[in-house]
Amino acid sequence: MTQSPGRSSGPQAVPAGGALPSRSAPAGSLADMVEAAPAVRFGESLPPATLAKVGVLTALLVGAHYWQIDRLVRQWIMDPDWTHGFVIPLFSLYLLYSRRHELLAAERRTGLLSYLGLLIILLSLLAQPLCVYPIRNYWFMQIFMVGVVFGLVLYLGGAAVIRLTWLPILFLLFAMPISPSIYTRISLPLQGFAAKGAMLMLRLGGVSIRAVASSLTLVTRSGIRQDLNVAEACNGMKLLMAFLALGVAMAYLDDKPIWQRIILVGAAIPIAILCNVIRVAITCWMYYIDRKELGERFMHYFTGLLMLVPAFLMLWGLARLLRALPRFFSWLVDKLFVEVSDEDDGDGAERPAQAGDAS
């Protein structure tokens, strides 16, 4: 009978003292040998007393800005360019939830930086009445409302907490409707660009069309002349703000180098402009095929939702490409550059054969 491997055939030797030697633990990596720190529970990080303080401060914050929040919500309802404002606060909460373990483990320490948060709170509160008079700009006032939230978190949580929460807080700015004067300066060039871009796309399809500023003139298949105008509602501002928010979210959720985050956020601007050009071109195509009833309302709103799909795919594909670039350049460098062996001479000549070398 053969002996089974790894099993002793005879009695084990017992050392002096009568204790059997302990079986040694298998060798593993350093990460396996380091005991992971236990996760901090919600109740340990935020005891009831702390939750009560947070609740009181939140109630005071909402009460002090109730009329601003009410005006903001009404604009989200009435203005079709800012209906995405309802989604932004929910997504900010999701961004915080995605870092919940780090937030619970973050050390809340008051210091000099925390007093900077108190200064931000005071300046933001003092600036808000000035935005009513004499500045008369409600957008600035809403920005300072977000500044109060930022300063409050900095004052209570300190540097470790604000490092994890600054972007979800500032993300709320995407829900703040831009003041009309700034909005007009941005929307007018976008309207003209959408008209010219749609003209070029439709000409590729054989459509007789010309563009002057934001006005389009095309001849339908039945020979009817149609005069169209890229209205303010089609300027692409809604897509621009929505896609910028999407780019910021995609840059924040995954761990990426800073240069990749900047490219993702910056790429949202040309992607939004391109999607709006496609949207206007599809609407004009409805007029070209003599389906005016579709071009007037249905395609206008439907394509606004439809463009979210290619925009997300373009941002997602760009993120995958940026992630693969370092590996591609590393492979390219390995292929282009050959490592010189230490045994080679300086002039690249082979060393003479010595005894024992294979012939």
TORKEZA-526348 format. One record per atom (N, C-alpha, C): residue in three letters; x, y, z. Coordinates in steps of 0.02 Angstrom, whole numbers, plus 50000, padded with zeros to 5 digits. Example, Ala and Ser with C-alpha at 12.3 -4.5 7.8 and 13.67 -1.06 7.14 Angstrom:
% residues 2
ALA506604971650390;ALA506154977550390;ALA506604983550390;SER506424988850354;SER506844994750357;SER506455000250394;
This chain:
% residues 359
MET500434994050000;MET500005000050000;MET500445006150000;THR500295010749956;THR500695016849952;THR500445021850002;GLN500895025950025;GLN500735031150074;GLN500415037150039;SER499865039550067;SER499545045450038;SER499975051550048;PRO500045055749999;PRO500485061550005;PRO500235066450056;GLY500715069450090;GLY500565074750138;GLY500315072150204;ARG500285065450215;ARG500045062750278;ARG500605058850311;SER500755059950373;SER501295056750409;SER501125049450421;SER501635044950413;SER501525037750421;SER501625035550493;GLY501965039650532;GLY502105037550600;GLY501875042650649;PRO501945041050713;PRO501745045850765;PRO502175052050763;GLN501875057850777;GLN502245064050776;GLN502645064750841;ALA503215067950832;ALA503645069150890;ALA503365074850930;VAL503315073850996;VAL503055078951040;VAL503635082251075;PRO503715088851068;PRO504275092151101;PRO504155092551175;ALA504675094751209;ALA504635095451281;ALA504095100551297;GLY503685098851346;GLY503135103151363;GLY502485100251342;GLY502505095151296;GLY501915091451278;GLY501465094651227;ALA501635100451200;ALA501205103751151;ALA501425102251081;LEU500945100751040;LEU501095099550970;LEU501275106050935;PRO501735106050889;PRO501905112150853;PRO501315114350810;SER501185120850810;SER500635123550770;SER500805123350697;ARG500285121950656;ARG500385121650584;ARG500465128750557;SER500985129950521;SER501125136750495;SER500615138650443;ALA500415145050444;ALA499935147650395;ALA500255148150327;PRO499905146750275;PRO500185147150207;PRO500395154250190;ALA500945154750156;ALA501185161350138;ALA500735164450085;GLY500585170750093;GLY500165174250045;GLY500435181050031;SER500055184949995;SER500275191749979;SER500215196150040;LEU500545201850035;LEU500535206550092;LEU499825209050105;ALA499435210150050;ALA498745212550058;ALA498325207450095;ASP498465200850084;ASP498085195750118;ASP498255195350192;MET498875197050209;MET499085196550279;MET498885202550320;VAL498745208250286;VAL498535214150322;VAL497785213750334;GLU497585214150395;GLU496875213550412;GLU496505219850391;ALA495955218850354;ALA495565224550329;ALA495215227950387;ALA495205234650384;ALA494885238450437;ALA494125237350433;PRO493795236350490;PRO493075235250489;PRO492715241450464;ALA492175240350426;ALA491785245850399;ALA491445249650456;VAL491435256150449;VAL491115260350500;VAL490365260250489;ARG489995258750542;ARG489275258550537;ARG488985265550538;PHE488375266050510;PHE488035272550506;PHE487925275450576;GLY487705271350623;GLY487575273750690;GLY488195275950727;GLU488765272850711;GLU489395274750743;GLU489645281450716;SER489585282450651;SER489825288650621;SER489365294450634;LEU488705293150633;LEU488215298450644;LEU487745296350700;PRO487935297550762;PRO487495295850818;PRO486865300150818;PRO486365298350858;PRO485735302050857;PRO485815309550871;ALA486275311450915;ALA486375318550929;ALA486615322250868;THR487075319250830;THR487325322350769;THR486775322850716;LEU486375317550710;LEU485825317650662;LEU485325323050679;ALA485205324050743;ALA484735329350764;ALA485005336250744;LYS485655337350754;LYS485945343750735;LYS485905344850660;VAL486045339550622;VAL486005340050549;VAL485295341550527;GLY484805338350559;GLY484115339550543;GLY483895346750557;VAL484115349450614;VAL483935356350632;VAL484255361150582;LEU484895360150566;LEU485235364650519;LEU484925364250449;THR484725358150429;THR484405357450363;THR483735361150361;ALA483355360550416;ALA482705364050420;ALA482805371550417;LEU483315374150452;LEU483455381250451;LEU483675383550382;LEU484075379350349;LEU484315381050282;LEU483735381450232;VAL483285376450235;VAL482705376350190;VAL482235382150206;GLY482125383450271;GLY481685388950290;GLY481935395750268;ALA482595396750274;ALA482885403150254;ALA482865404250179;HIS482855398750141;HIS482865399350067;HIS482225396550037;TYR481695396350075;TYR481085393150050;TYR480815396849988;TRP480805403349990;TRP480525407049933;TRP480955406249871;GLN481615405449881;GLN482035404149823;GLN481905397249794;ILE481845392249838;ILE481715385449816;ILE481045384949780;ASP480545388449807;ASP479885388549775;ASP479915391649705;ARG480275397149699;ARG480345400349633;ARG480735395949585;LEU481225392349611;LEU481635387849570;LEU481215382149543;VAL480815379049587;VAL480405373349566;VAL479885375649514;ARG479595381549523;ARG479115384049474;ARG479435385049405;GLN480065387249404;GLN480405388149340;GLN480565381449308;TRP480725376349349;TRP480835369649321;TRP480195367049288;ILE479625368749316;ILE478985366349289;ILE478795370249226;MET478895376749226;MET478655380949171;MET479135381349112;ASP479785381149125;ASP480285382049071;ASP480515375249046;PRO480375373448983;PRO480575366848957;PRO481335365948954;ASP481725371348954;ASP482445370648951;ASP482745368549018;TRP482355368749072;TRP482625367249138;TRP482225361949175;THR481855357849138;THR481485352349170;THR481955347149200;HIS482585346949176;HIS483065342249206;HIS483265344349276;GLY483045350249299;GLY483225352449366;GLY482965347849420;PHE482415344249407;PHE482155339549457;PHE482635333549467;VAL483015331849415;VAL483445325949418;VAL484105327549452;ILE484345333649446;ILE485005335449471;ILE485085334249546;PRO484615336649590;PRO484705335249662;PRO484705327749677;LEU484285323949642;LEU484275316749653;LEU484935313549634;PHE485235315849579;PHE485875313149558;PHE486435315249606;SER486385321149634;SER486875323249685;SER486845318549745;LEU486235316649765;LEU486165311849820;LEU486465305149801;TYR486385303149738;TYR486685296749716;TYR487445297149717;LEU487725302849698;LEU488455303549700;LEU488705303049772;LEU488335305749819;LEU488515305049889;LEU488445297849912;TYR487915294549889;TYR487805287549909;TYR488365283049882;SER488625284649823;SER489165280549795;SER489805281049836;ARG489885286249876;ARG490475287049920;ARG490285286249994;ARG489745282750007;ARG489485282550076;ARG489985279450124;HIS490345274150104;HIS490815270950149;HIS491395275650167;GLU491635279350117;GLU492175284150131;GLU491925289850174;LEU491305291950163;LEU491025297450203;LEU490935295350276;LEU490705289250288;LEU490615286950357;LEU491275286150392;ALA491795284250355;ALA492455283350385;ALA492855289750389;ALA492645295050356;ALA493015301350356;ALA493025304450425;GLU493595307050444;GLU493665310150510;GLU493435317450507;ARG492945319150548;ARG492685325950550;ARG493085329850602;ARG493505334250577;ARG493965337950621;ARG493885345450607;THR493765349250659;THR493715356450652;THR494415359550655;GLY494525364550615;GLY495165367850613;GLY495105374450577;LEU495675376850553;LEU495685383250517;LEU495265382850454;LEU495285377150419;LEU494895376450358;LEU494145376450372;SER493955373850430;SER493245373850448;SER492995381050459;TYR493415385250488;TYR493205392250497;TYR493155395950430;LEU493515393450380;LEU493425396150313;LEU492715394650288;GLY492455388850307;GLY491765387150290;GLY491275391950323;LEU491405393950385;LEU490975398850418;LEU490995405550382;LEU491575407550358;LEU491635413750320;LEU491245413350255;ILE491265407550221;ILE490885406650159;ILE490135407150173;ILE489915404450229;ILE489195404850247;ILE488985412150256;LEU489385415850294;LEU489205422850308;LEU489205427050245;LEU489715426250203;LEU489755430150141;LEU489185428450093;SER489005421950090;SER488465419850046;SER487785422650069;LEU487685422650136;LEU487065425350162;LEU487015432950152;LEU487575436350160;LEU487575443650151;LEU487505445650078;ALA487745441350032;ALA487715443049961;ALA487025442049931;GLN486615437749961;GLN485965436249931;GLN485505442349928;PRO485445446449981;PRO485025452449973;PRO485275457249920;LEU485935457549910;LEU486205461849858;LEU486015459449788;CYS485895452849781;CYS485695450149716;CYS484975452249699;VAL484575453749750;VAL483895456249738;VAL483925463649720;TYR484305467349759;TYR484395474449744;TYR485085476549771;PRO485505479649732;PRO485385482749666;PRO485555478449606;ILE485835472249617;ILE486065468349559;ILE485475465749518;ARG484935463549551;ARG484335460949518;ARG484505454949474;ASN484835450049503;ASN485015443949466;ASN484875437949512;TYR484345434249496;TYR484155428649538;TYR484615422649528;TRP484955422249471;TRP485425416749460;TRP486005417249509;PHE486275423249519;PHE486815424049567;PHE486575422249638;MET485955423949654;MET485695422449719;MET485645414849730;GLN485455411149678;GLN485415403949684;GLN486115400849690;ILE486605403949656;ILE487295401649663;ILE487525402549736;PHE487365408249766;PHE487555409349835;PHE487175404649883;MET486585402449864;MET486235397449904;MET486625390949906;VAL486895388949850;VAL487325383049848;VAL487965384349888;GLY488205390749887;GLY488785392549927;GLY488665391550002;VAL488055392950024;VAL487885391750095;VAL487945384350112;VAL487695380050068;VAL487735372850079;VAL488465370650081;PHE488865373150035;PHE489575371350033;PHE489925373450097;GLY489815379750118;GLY490145382150179;GLY489915378450241;LEU489275376450243;LEU489015372850301;LEU489345366050307;VAL489415362450251;VAL489735355950253;VAL490475356650271;LEU490805361750245;LEU491505362850262;LEU491595364450336;TYR491145368450363;TYR491195370450433;TYR491075364550480;LEU490585360350464;LEU490415354850508;LEU490855348650498;GLY491045347450435;GLY491405341250420;GLY492155341950415;GLY492405347750395;GLY493115348550388;GLY493365346450320;ALA494025345950314;ALA494345344750249;ALA494195337850221;ALA494195332750265;ALA494085325850240;ALA493395324950211;VAL492895328150240;VAL492205327450216;VAL492105331550152;ILE492355337650151;ILE492245341850092;ILE492615339150032;ARG493155335450043;ARG493515332449987;ARG493085327249951;LEU492625324249986;LEU492185319249956;LEU491515322049933;THR491345327949957;THR490665330549943;THR490665336849900;TRP491235339649884;TRP491235346149849;TRP490905345649780;LEU491035340149743;LEU490745339749677;LEU489985338449679;PRO489735333749721;PRO488995333149725;PRO488655339649746;ILE488975343749787;ILE488675350149806;ILE488675355049747;LEU489245355949715;LEU489285360449658;LEU488905357849598;PHE488765351349596;PHE488365348449543;PHE487665351449541;LEU487435354049599;LEU486775357149602;LEU486735363449558;LEU487305366349540;LEU487295372349498;LEU486995370949429;PHE487025364649406;PHE486735362949341;PHE485965363549342;ALA485675363849401;ALA484945364549407;ALA484735371849412;MET485205376449415;MET485045383549424;MET484975386949356;PRO484375389149337;PRO484285392449272;PRO484715398649264;ILE485075399049208;ILE485525404549195;ILE485115410949184;SER485405416549204;SER485065422949196;SER484935424349122;PRO484375427849105;PRO484185428849035;PRO484725432248993;SER485085437049021;SER485595440548981;SER486155435848959;ILE486385431749005;ILE486915426948988;ILE486635421448943;TYR486025419348957;TYR485705414148917;TYR485655416148843;THR485465422548831;THR485395424848762;THR486065425048726;ARG486595427148761;ARG487255427448730;ARG487505420548710;ILE487295415348746;ILE487505408648729;ILE487045405548677;SER486385406848683;SER485905403348640;SER485915405748568;LEU486025412248557;LEU486015414848488;LEU486545411548443;PRO487175411048464;PRO487655407448421;PRO487475400148412;LEU487185396948464;LEU486995389948458;LEU486435389048406;GLN485965393848403;GLN485435393448353;GLN485705393848282;GLY486175398548271;GLY486475399148204;GLY486885393048185;PHE487245390348234;PHE487655384448219;PHE487205378348204;ALA486645377748241;ALA486185372148228;ALA485895372648158;ALA485725378748136;ALA485435379648069;ALA485935377848015;LYS486555380248021;LYS487055378847969;LYS487255371447970;GLY487295368448030;GLY487465361348033;GLY486925357048003;ALA486285358648017;ALA485735354847988;ALA485725355647912;MET485885361647887;MET485895362847815;MET486415358247782;LEU487015357847811;LEU487535353547781;LEU487335346247782;MET487015343947836;MET486815336947839;MET486265335447788;LEU485785339847781;LEU485235338647734;LEU485465339147661;ARG485955343447648;ARG486215343847579;ARG486545337247560;LEU486845333847608;LEU487135327247593;LEU486595322347572;GLY485985323447596;GLY485425319147577;GLY485055321547515;GLY485325326547481;GLY485025328947419;GLY484465333947428;VAL484405337047486;VAL483875341847499;VAL484115348747476;SER483675352347442;SER483815359247422;SER483655363747481;ILE484155366347514;ILE484055370247575;ILE484605375447581;ARG484445381047610;ARG484945386247625;ARG484785389147693;ALA485315391947724;ALA485255394647792;ALA485515401747794;VAL485145406147828;VAL485355413047840;VAL485255414247915;ALA485825415147951;ALA485795415848023;ALA485455409548051;SER484895410348087;SER484545404648116;SER483925402748075;SER483855405348014;SER483275403947971;SER483475399047916;LEU483015394547900;LEU483125389447849;LEU482575389847797;THR482755388847735;THR482275388447680;THR482415382147640;LEU481905377747635;LEU481995371547598;LEU481415370447551;VAL481525366147501;VAL481015364247453;VAL480845356947465;THR480215355647479;THR479995348847495;THR479985344447433;ARG479865338047443;ARG479845333347386;ARG479275334947338;SER478745338047364;SER478185339847321;SER478275346747289;GLY478865350047301;GLY479005356447270;GLY478765362447308;ILE478545361647370;ILE478305367147410;ILE478885370247449;ARG478905376747449;ARG479435380347485;ARG479225381147559;GLN479685379347603;GLN479545379947674;GLN480075384447706;ASP479835389547742;ASP480275394047780;ASP480255391947853;LEU480825390047879;LEU480875387547948;LEU481345392047987;ASN481285391748052;ASN481715395548095;ASN481915391348155;VAL482565391148170;VAL482805387648230;VAL482635392048289;ALA482095390448323;ALA481855394548377;ALA482295393848438;GLU482165398048488;GLU482555397948549;GLU482485391248585;ALA481905388048576;ALA481795381548608;ALA482225376048577;CYS482485377348516;CYS482905372348481;CYS483645374248482;ASN483835378848526;ASN484525381248524;ASN485025376248554;GLY484775371148589;GLY485225366148616;GLY485475367448686;MET485225372748719;MET485455374148787;MET485265368648836;LYS484655365948826;LYS484445360448870;LYS484905354448862;LEU485065352648800;LEU485515347048788;LEU486205348648815;LEU486425354848807;LEU487095356748830;LEU487155355948905;MET486675358548943;MET486705358049016;MET486625350749039;ALA486175347049006;ALA486065340149025;ALA486685335849012;PHE487005336948954;PHE487585332848936;PHE488205334948977;LEU488255341348994;LEU488795343449038;LEU488725339949106;ALA488105339749131;ALA487985336249195;ALA488155328849188;LEU487985325849131;LEU488135318849120;LEU488895317649117;GLY489255322149083;GLY489975321549079;GLY490315322149147;VAL490075326849188;VAL490355327649255;VAL490225321449297;ALA489625318649291;ALA489445312649329;ALA489885306749309;MET489985305849244;MET490405300249221;MET491125301149242;ALA491355307349244;ALA492045308749266;ALA492135307549340;TYR491605308349379;TYR491645307849452;TYR491575300649477;LEU491155296649443;LEU490965290249471;LEU491545285249471;ASP491955285149420;ASP492505280449416;ASP493155283949434;ASP493625279949459;ASP494295282549475;ASP494685283449410;LYS494825289649393;LYS495175291249331;LYS495705296449346;PRO496235296749305;PRO496705302449310;PRO496355308949295;ILE496635314349320;ILE496315320849313;ILE496255322849239;TRP496735320949197;TRP496705322949127;TRP496125319549092;GLN495965313349112;GLN495385309949082;GLN494735313149104;ARG494695315349166;ARG494085318749191;ARG493965325249153;ILE494505329049141;ILE494445335449105;ILE494205334249034;ILE494485329249000;ILE494285327748931;ILE493555325648929;LEU493325321548975;LEU492625319348976;LEU492145325148984;VAL492305329649030;VAL491865335449041;VAL491885340048980;GLY492475341348953;GLY492525345648895;GLY492205342748833;ALA492225336148825;ALA491925332948766;ALA491165333448766;ALA490865334648825;ALA490135335148828;ALA489875341048787;ILE490285346348779;ILE490065352348743;ILE489985350848668;PRO490505348448632;PRO490405346948561;PRO489905341348549;ILE489845336548596;ILE489355331148588;ILE488655334048591;ALA488535338648638;ALA487865341748643;ALA487705345848581;ILE488195349548555;ILE488075353548495;ILE487925349048435;LEU488315343548428;LEU488205338948372;LEU487505335748377;CYS487315333548437;CYS486655330448445;CYS486095335348430;ASN486185341748447;ASN485665346548431;ASN485625347848356;VAL486195347648320;VAL486185348348247;VAL485795342448217;ILE485915336448241;ILE485555330548216;ILE484805331348231;ARG484645333948290;ARG483945334948308;ARG483595339748261;VAL483915345348245;VAL483625350248199;VAL483565347348129;ALA484075343448108;ALA484055340448041;ALA483475335448035;ILE483355331448088;ILE482795326748086;ILE482135330448081;THR482065335848119;THR481445339748117;THR481345342748047;CYS481875345448016;CYS481815348247949;CYS481655342747898;TRP481905336747910;TRP481765331247864;TRP481015329647862;MET480675330447919;MET479955329347920;MET479595334247874;TYR479835340347873;TYR479545345347826;TYR479705343447754;TYR480305340847742;TYR480505339147674;TYR480075333547646;ILE479885328647687;ILE479475323047663;ILE478735324647670;ASP478565331047679;ASP477865333347683;ASP477495330447743;ARG477855329647799;ARG477525327547861;ARG477595333247911;LYS477295338847893;LYS477355344947932;LYS477085344048003;GLU476555340048010;GLU476265339048076;GLU476745335648125;LEU477195331448098;LEU477695328248141;LEU478255333048158;GLY478445337148110;GLY478995341748121;GLY478835347248170;GLU478185349048176;GLU478015354748218;GLU478085353248292;ARG477835347448315;ARG477835346148386;ARG478145339448404;PHE477915334048374;PHE478115327348397;PHE478865326248392;MET479155327448333;MET479865326148324;MET480295330848365;HIS480025336848378;HIS480415341648418;HIS480535338948488;TYR480015336248520;TYR480095333748588;TYR480385326648589;PHE480185322548539;PHE480415315648538;PHE481165315248527;THR481425319348479;THR482145319148465;THR482545321948524;GLY482235326448563;GLY482585328948623;GLY482755323248671;LEU482285318548679;LEU482405312748721;LEU482845307648686;LEU482745306948620;LEU483115301948582;LEU483865303448582;MET484065309848581;MET484765311648578;MET485155309748640;LEU484805308148694;LEU485145305948755;LEU485525299448743;VAL485245295148699;VAL485555288648687;VAL486225289248651;PRO486275292648592;PRO486935293248561;PRO487425297348602;ALA487175302248640;ALA487625306248681;ALA487945301948735;PHE487535297848768;PHE487815293348819;PHE488305288348789;LEU488135285648730;LEU488585280748698;LEU489245284048678;MET489225290248655;MET489845293648636;MET490275295048698;LEU489965297248752;LEU490345298448813;LEU490625291948842;TRP490215286748840;TRP490435280348865;TRP491015277548822;GLY490955278148756;GLY491485275848712;GLY492125279848722;LEU492055286448733;LEU492645290548745;LEU492985288548811;ALA492585287048861;ALA492875284948926;ALA493255278348918;ARG492985273648879;ARG493335267348868;ARG493975268448828;LEU493945272948779;LEU494545274448739;LEU495085277548782;LEU494895282348824;LEU495395285548868;LEU495705280648916;ARG495305275848939;ARG495565270748984;ARG496055266148949;ALA495955264848884;ALA496385260348847;ALA497015263648821;LEU497025270448818;LEU497605273948790;LEU498255272448826;PRO498285272648893;PRO498925271248926;PRO499195264248909;ARG498745259248907;ARG498975252548889;ARG499215252248817;PHE498885256048772;PHE499095256048702;PHE499785259248694;PHE499905264948728;PHE500555268248723;PHE501105264048755;SER500935260548808;SER501435256148839;SER501615250548791;TRP501115247648757;TRP501255242348708;TRP501655245148650;LEU501505251348628;LEU501855254348572;LEU502585255748589;VAL502705258048650;VAL503395259348671;VAL503795252848674;ASP503475247448698;ASP503825240948700;ASP503995238448631;LYS503585240148581;LYS503715237848513;LYS504245242148478;LEU504255248548493;LEU504705253148458;LEU505405253148488;PHE505455252248552;PHE506105252548586;PHE506295245748612;VAL506915243648594;VAL507175237148616;VAL507665238348671;GLU507595234748725;GLU508045235448782;GLU508735232648765;VAL509255236548777;VAL509945234448763;VAL510195230348821;SER510465224448806;SER510715219948858;SER511365222748887;ASP511475221448951;ASP512095223648984;ASP512705219948957;GLU512595214048925;GLU513155210148900;GLU513405212648833;ASP512995216948800;ASP513215219748735;ASP513745224948746;ASP514195225648698;ASP514705230848699;ASP514385237548684;GLY514755242748697;GLY514485249448684;GLY514345250648610;ASP514735247448564;ASP514625248548493;ASP514135243748464;GLY513835239548506;GLY513325234848481;GLY513625228448456;ALA514295227548457;ALA514595221348432;ALA514485215748481;GLU514425209748454;GLU514305203948497;GLU514955202248534;ARG514875199748596;ARG515465197748635;ARG515745191248605;PRO516405190348609;PRO516705184248581;PRO516475178048617;ALA516435172648580;ALA516215166348610;ALA516735163848658;GLN516515161248714;GLN516965158548765;GLN516815151148773;ALA517255148148812;ALA517195140948824;ALA516545139648860;GLY516205134648838;GLY515575132848870;GLY514965135648835;ASP515095140448789;ASP514525143148751;ASP514295138248698;ALA513655138448687;ALA513385134048634;ALA513615136448567;SER513835131848524;SER514075133548458;SER513475134548411;
